[in-house]
Structures are given as C-alpha cells and as structure tokens.
C-alpha cells in the first residue's frame, strides 16, 4: 500500500510540474528523460535551464520527479538523484550547446585591364551568451578603389553587452567606433546605455527593440571636434520564411544636437548548405549635418557569402 501511495504522489507531482512548463520546454526535458546516456541527459537539462531561466526551478522539479512517466510507473531512482545545479561532468559540458556563435561575411569585385578596380567587403560577428549575459562583438571593412583612386574606405567596430532581467527584458551597454573619412568625418565614437525588450522570440520570427542614452564624440575632416549627448533607438527583426530563406532588418537612429544619424540594413539570406548562405543586402546611412562638399545620404548594395557558426 505504501508503495502505491508513493507512486501516485510521484505521478501527481510530475503532472503538476509538467503543467507549469511551456510545451516547448517540457518537450526538451522529456527528451533528456528519454536518454540512456546520463551525460547527454545532463547536458540537455542544464542547457534548457540556461536557455529558459524563468523556468529553472520548474525544470529541476520536473526532472527530479521523473519527467513524463507512463501511468503507474514510479520515477527511476537514478533520475531523482541526478543533480541539475550545473555541476554535470566535463563530458556533459562538451555535449551541451556552445555559448559561442557568429558569422563571417565577404564579397569582392576585382577587375583588371582597361579598368583597375577593387571593391571589398569583410564583416565578422561573434556572440557569447550564458544565463544572464550576452556579449556581441562586430567589425566590418568596406574598401572601394578604382584606377589607383580610393573612392570609399570605412572601418566599423562595435561591442555590446546585454544583462538579462528576465526572458524578454534586458539592460545593455554599447560602444561603437566608425572611421569613414568619405562621409565628412575622420571618426565617430559613441557610448550608450539603455533598456531593451524582446517582443517576439519564435522559431521563425524574432523582434527586439532598444532605447538608450549616452555620448558621442565626432572628429570632422575639417578638423572640428563635436561632443554631444545622444538618444538612441534601434530595432532588429529576423524572419525565417522557409528552411532555406530568411529576411532581416536592422535599423537605428542616433539623435544629437549637432546631427542625427540614421542607419538601416535590409537583407535576404539563402541557405546553400548547413552553415553557408548567399546574402543580398541594402544599406543606407543618412546624416542630417555634413560638410558642404559631402552628400547627406550614402547607400550600398552587396551580394556576398556568409558562413555562420
């Protein structure tokens, strides 16, 4: 009788924990429960807890209770004893999903003969994400030279750290350096802090927005220095239209007393193989106040190859 009562209590506890979890989270933990290799099971559970920090306690309880057991079957003793506090063996960590991700992009147009021309775009992005933090470093180079004359030369480096308040809200700090003498500026340096929110985070659609305040230091090609406070607004969208086709939009505006800078990149990626894709993108930058001999709007259309990891 005692064994039957314990079995029923365990089943009721499992059902209660299962109801507390979203379907997608419960599916991942059930997958861990189905593993015969405990190291793989460790890795799945701990990775799930990192990805869904809001449900960490519910995931742990559901796991300890034995997951989705067949009716009348008590949780296995080895499942109850398995820790879920991140102390899995080294092998489990190796099986877990890496916190590192990124992409490398390149496109080039090189001509010789009657016209000597070189057009080059290189861009790299790397991100490191753990339970409470996400750090992103991005850099790119654009160079355009024809018959020995440089027509465009731009360097950009940006770094952003996000601190996750919960699954959807975060605080961020961001640094950006831009060296683009053909825009009328020797360089631009900005430092901002602010708040961000993830509006949608679905399997096929992602949308976040950010708002911040900070400072910007500009060095014009005329030798003039500008220092001002800024207000920034930004948004990132990514839509996975099919298994092989995705579209994205990254836009931001930096509002300062001396000038307002608007940037937007709209792109399309077409998957070739697992980690390799073709990419077409349209980029526009508008600066409200530029030197008299410069245009206030630059656009660029690129077609290149992207490798993600």
C-alpha positions in Angstrom: 0.0 0.0 0.0 2.8 2.4 0.9 4.5 1.8 -2.5 1.2 2.5 -4.3 0.7 5.8 -2.4 4.3 6.9 -3.2 3.8 6.0 -6.8 0.6 8.0 -7.0 2.1 11.0 -5.3 5.1 11.0 -7.7 2.7 10.9 -10.6 0.7 13.8 -9.3 3.9 15.8 -8.7 5.1 15.1 -12.2 1.8 16.2 -13.7 1.8 19.5 -11.7 5.4 20.3 -12.8 4.5 19.5 -16.4 1.6 21.9 -16.4 3.9 24.6 -15.1 6.2 24.4 -18.1 5.5 25.6 -21.7 5.2 22.8 -24.2 8.5 23.5 -25.9 10.4 23.5 -22.6 8.6 20.3 -21.4 9.5 18.6 -24.7 13.2 19.3 -24.2 13.2 17.9 -20.7 11.2 14.9 -21.8 14.0 14.4 -24.4 16.5 14.4 -21.6 14.5 11.8 -19.7 14.5 9.5 -22.7 18.3 9.5 -23.0 20.0 6.3 -21.9 23.4 8.1 -21.7 23.2 10.2 -18.5 25.9 12.6 -19.7 23.8 13.6 -22.7 20.8 13.9 -20.4 22.8 16.2 -18.1 23.7 18.4 -21.0 20.2 18.7 -22.3 18.7 19.6 -18.9 21.4 22.1 -18.0 21.3 23.8 -21.4 17.5 24.0 -21.2 17.7 25.7 -17.8 20.2 28.2 -19.2 18.0 29.0 -22.2 14.8 29.4 -20.1 16.0 30.9 -16.8 12.4 31.9 -15.8 11.5 28.2 -15.5 14.7 26.9 -13.9 13.0 25.7 -10.7 10.1 24.1 -12.5 12.5 22.3 -14.9 14.6 21.0 -12.0 11.5 19.7 -10.1 10.0 18.1 -13.2 13.3 16.4 -13.9 13.7 15.1 -10.4 10.2 13.9 -10.4 10.9 11.6 -13.3 9.5 13.6 -16.3 6.6 12.2 -18.3 6.3 8.7 -16.8 4.0 6.0 -18.1 0.9 5.7 -16.0 1.6 3.7 -12.8 5.4 3.8 -13.1 7.4 5.5 -10.3 10.4 7.7 -11.2 13.6 5.9 -11.5 16.0 6.3 -8.5 18.9 7.4 -10.7 16.7 10.2 -12.3 15.8 11.5 -8.9 19.4 11.6 -7.8 20.8 13.4 -10.8 21.8 17.0 -9.9 20.6 19.9 -12.0 22.7 22.6 -10.5 25.2 23.0 -13.3 27.7 20.5 -11.8 27.5 18.0 -14.7 30.7 16.2 -15.6 33.0 17.6 -18.2 31.7 15.3 -20.9 28.2 16.7 -20.4 29.5 20.2 -20.9 31.1 19.1 -24.2 27.8 17.7 -25.3 25.9 20.9 -24.4 25.3 23.6 -26.9 28.2 26.0 -27.2 27.6 29.6 -25.8 29.6 30.9 -28.8 28.0 31.8 -32.1 28.9 34.1 -35.0 29.2 34.7 -38.7 31.7 35.8 -41.3 30.7 37.6 -44.5 32.7 38.5 -47.6 32.0 40.0 -51.0 34.5 41.2 -53.6 34.7 42.8 -57.1 38.2 42.8 -58.5 38.8 44.0 -62.1 42.0 44.4 -64.2 42.7 45.5 -67.7 41.2 48.8 -69.0 39.8 49.4 -65.6 41.7 48.6 -62.4 39.1 48.2 -59.7 38.9 46.6 -56.3 35.7 46.5 -54.2 35.9 44.6 -51.0 33.5 44.0 -48.0 34.6 42.0 -45.0 32.4 41.6 -41.9 32.6 39.4 -38.8 30.3 39.0 -35.8 30.8 36.8 -32.7 28.5 36.4 -29.7 28.9 34.8 -26.3 25.7 34.0 -24.4 25.2 32.5 -21.0 22.3 32.5 -18.5 22.3 36.2 -17.6 24.7 37.8 -20.1 25.0 38.2 -23.9 28.1 39.8 -25.4 28.4 40.7 -29.1 31.4 42.0 -31.0 31.0 43.1 -34.6 33.5 44.6 -37.1 33.5 45.4 -40.8 35.6 46.8 -43.5 34.5 48.4 -46.8 37.0 49.4 -49.4 36.5 50.7 -53.0 39.4 51.6 -55.2 39.4 52.4 -59.0 42.5 53.2 -61.1 44.5 53.9 -58.0 42.0 56.3 -56.5 40.3 55.4 -53.3 36.5 56.0 -53.6 35.4 54.6 -50.3 37.1 53.4 -47.1 35.2 52.6 -43.9 36.0 50.7 -40.7 33.5 49.9 -38.0 33.9 48.2 -34.7 31.0 47.7 -32.2 30.7 45.9 -28.9 27.5 45.4 -26.8 26.8 43.7 -23.5 23.3 42.7 -22.5 22.3 41.8 -19.0 19.1 39.8 -18.9 16.5 40.9 -16.4 14.2 38.0 -17.5 13.4 36.1 -20.6 12.3 39.2 -22.5 13.8 42.3 -20.9 17.4 43.4 -20.7 19.8 46.3 -19.9 22.6 47.0 -22.3 25.8 49.0 -22.7 27.3 49.6 -26.2 30.4 51.1 -27.7 30.9 51.9 -31.4 33.8 53.3 -33.4 33.4 54.4 -37.0 36.2 55.6 -39.3 34.7 56.9 -42.6 36.6 59.9 -44.0 34.4 60.0 -47.1 31.3 60.8 -45.0 33.0 64.0 -43.8 34.1 62.5 -40.5 37.6 61.3 -39.5 35.9 59.2 -36.9 32.8 58.9 -34.7 32.9 57.3 -31.2 29.8 56.7 -29.2 29.0 55.2 -25.7 25.4 54.3 -24.8 23.5 52.5 -22.1 19.8 51.6 -22.1 16.9 49.2 -22.0 15.9 46.5 -24.5 12.9 44.2 -24.9 12.3 41.1 -27.0 8.8 41.5 -28.4 8.8 38.1 -30.2 11.1 35.1 -29.9 9.5 32.4 -32.0 11.1 29.5 -34.0 10.6 31.5 -37.3 10.4 35.2 -36.1 12.5 37.4 -33.8 11.9 41.1 -33.0 13.6 43.2 -30.4 13.8 46.9 -29.7 16.2 49.1 -27.7 16.3 52.6 -26.4 19.3 54.3 -24.8 21.2 57.5 -23.9 24.9 58.3 -24.0 27.6 60.4 -25.5 29.1 60.8 -29.0 32.5 62.3 -30.0 32.9 63.3 -33.7 36.0 64.4 -35.5 35.2 66.1 -38.8 37.6 66.1 -41.8 37.7 69.9 -41.4 39.4 69.4 -38.0 36.4 70.4 -36.0 35.5 68.4 -32.9 31.9 67.8 -31.7 30.9 66.3 -28.4 27.3 65.8 -27.5 24.8 63.8 -25.6 22.7 61.3 -27.7 19.4 59.4 -27.6 19.4 56.1 -29.5 16.6 54.0 -30.8 17.1 50.7 -32.5 15.3 47.6 -33.7 16.3 44.1 -35.1 14.0 41.8 -36.9 14.6 38.3 -38.3 12.1 36.2 -40.2 12.8 32.6 -41.2 10.5 32.5 -44.1 11.4 28.9 -45.1 14.1 26.4 -44.2 16.3 27.9 -46.8 15.3 31.6 -46.9 15.4 34.3 -44.2 14.9 38.1 -44.2 16.2 40.6 -41.7 16.1 44.3 -40.9 18.5 46.2 -38.5 17.8 49.9 -38.0 18.9 52.5 -35.5 18.9 56.3 -35.1 21.2 58.4 -33.0 19.8 61.8 -32.2 22.2 64.6 -31.1 22.2 68.4 -31.1 24.8 68.6 -33.8 23.5 65.9 -36.1 21.1 62.9 -36.3 22.4 59.7 -37.9 20.0 57.1 -39.2 21.2 53.7 -40.4 19.3 50.8 -41.9 20.3 47.4 -43.3 17.8 45.2 -45.0 18.9 41.8 -46.2 18.0 38.4 -47.5 19.9 35.1 -46.9 19.5 32.0 -49.0 21.0 28.8 -47.5 23.3 26.8 -49.7 24.4 24.1 -47.2 24.4 23.7 -43.5 26.5 26.8 -42.4 26.9 28.6 -45.8 24.5 31.0 -47.4 24.3 33.6 -50.1 23.3 37.1 -48.9 21.9 40.2 -50.6 21.7 43.4 -48.6 20.8 47.1 -49.0 22.4 49.5 -46.6 21.5 53.2 -46.1 23.0 55.9 -43.8 21.7 59.4 -43.5 23.4 62.2 -41.6 21.5 65.4 -41.2 24.5 67.7 -40.9 27.6 67.1 -43.1 30.3 69.4 -44.6 29.2 71.4 -47.7 31.1 69.2 -50.1 29.5 65.9 -48.9 26.2 64.3 -49.5 24.0 63.5 -46.5 22.9 60.0 -47.7 25.0 57.0 -48.6 23.6 53.7 -49.9 25.3 50.4 -50.6 24.0 47.2 -52.2 26.0 44.0 -51.7 25.9 40.4 -52.8 28.2 38.0 -50.9 28.7 34.8 -49.0 28.0 34.2 -45.3 29.4 31.4 -43.1 27.7 31.0 -39.7 28.9 29.0 -36.7 
